[in-house]
Amino acid sequence: MLTTALVLDAAIPLRRLIIAAAVAETGLKAAVLIDLKRRPASEVRGSRRMWTAAMLVNSAGVIPLSYFAFGRRRPPAT
């Protein structure tokens, strides 16, 4: 039978991993929102409102990464 001390000791690395993941997701979401604010609407695939609303979903980083991969259009070459 596990003692309470062993269970609490095992929970510390997991807690650190969860905190690190939450910080990373928050940073990604902040980067997306800043990019959406600064980028012209013509360079965003889909509406800004849709992407902003999607940032409210707890997505484990999938939605912010999908925005950076698929949601932005490249500016026209000059």
WORAHU-V654150 format. One line per field, one symbol per residue. ss: DSSP state (H for helix, E for strand, C for the rest). phi: phi as a letter, one per 30 degrees, with the letter a starting at -180 (. if undefined). burial: b if it has 9 or more other ideal C-beta (glycine too) atoms within 8 Angstrom, else e. A space follows every 50 residues. Layout:
ss=???
phi=???
burial=???
This chain:
ss=CCCHHHHHHHHHHHHHHHHHHHHHHHHHHHHHHHHHHHCCHHHECCCHHH HHHHCCCCCCCHHHHHHHHHHECCCCCC
phi=.dddddddddddddddddddddddddddddddddddddddedccdidddd ddddddddchiddddddddbdccddddc
burial=eeeeeebeeeeeeeeeeeeebeebbeebbebbbebbeebeeebbeeeeee bbebbeeebebebbbbbbeebbeeeeee
